[in-house]
Amino acid sequence: MKNYVHGYSKRESERLEDQADTLSEILHYDTEFPPGSEVLEAGCGVGAQTIILAKNSPEANITSVDISPESLSSAKNLIENEKIVNVTFKQADIMDLPFEKESFDHIFVCFVLEHLLDPVLALKELKKYLKKGGSITVIEGDHGSCYFHPESKESVNAWKCLIKAQQDLGGDPMIGRRIYPLLEEAGFKNVQVTPRVVYVDKSKPALVDGFIKKTIIAMVEGVKDHAINSGLINRGQWEKGIDDLYKSAQKDGTFFYNFFKGTGIK
């Protein structure tokens, strides 16, 4: 994915795995596909979500595609290490998939649309491979829904750098709030969207570590070079902003973020 703002480093792979593990219950308590069904995971990346799909639906046949051979290699290793046997990987562009039309019962898309120049076109393209009456599941975040305490001018500016960096690449970091209209515009029926709230304070130590530190702040740190080199922020302001973001993971800190999960029927 050329517009993937976070890059393809080993650290980013680790961040995606940490994110998936931390948010599994919040995002996927209702993600399950029937035995024998054919499921397409469009844009599987390093396989962080693939593991959850496969474990939640061990008798479904999952085909996971991604445009990046490096990501696919990581995904395959992850799945093999977990001894999962119901997943097949294939390198492919979701805008030009090598499958017969209407060959899948369900399609799953997670943290992909936010990076695309034309998410509606992508959804329309994916719909061609869905059987009539089949379902699509879409999950996206919304960077405009982020609130944290304590807050400083520098921490807010660092967060804004994440948003601007993704926008500079043609993505939409606030796409979560658009899932309903996007699915409807793509022609899906019975569209339903639910918010998946993540709220963190010191009473939730697993989320303090897994979400604030390893997911959110790691995601912001991933755009450091773009933010500084493009003049969005200077190095001193950036370092102060990151230090201040870490204060939300300390004793008196809190953090709030909203994901959105949408489903629709062809």
Buried (B, 14 or more C-beta within 10 A) or exposed (E): BEEBBBEBEEEBBBBBBBBBBBBBEBBBEEBEBEEEBBBBBBBBBBBBBBBBBBEBBEEBBBBBBBBBEEBBBBBBEBBEEBEBEBBEBBEBEBEEBEBEEBBBBBBBBBBBBBBBEEBBEBBBBBBEBBBEEBBBBBBBBBBEBBEBEEBBEBBBBBBBBBBBBBBBBEBBBBBBBBBBEBBBEBEBEEBEBEEBEBEBBEEBEEBBBBBBBBBBBBBBBBBBEBBBEEEBBEEEBBBBBBEBBBBBBEEEBBBBBBBBBBBBBB
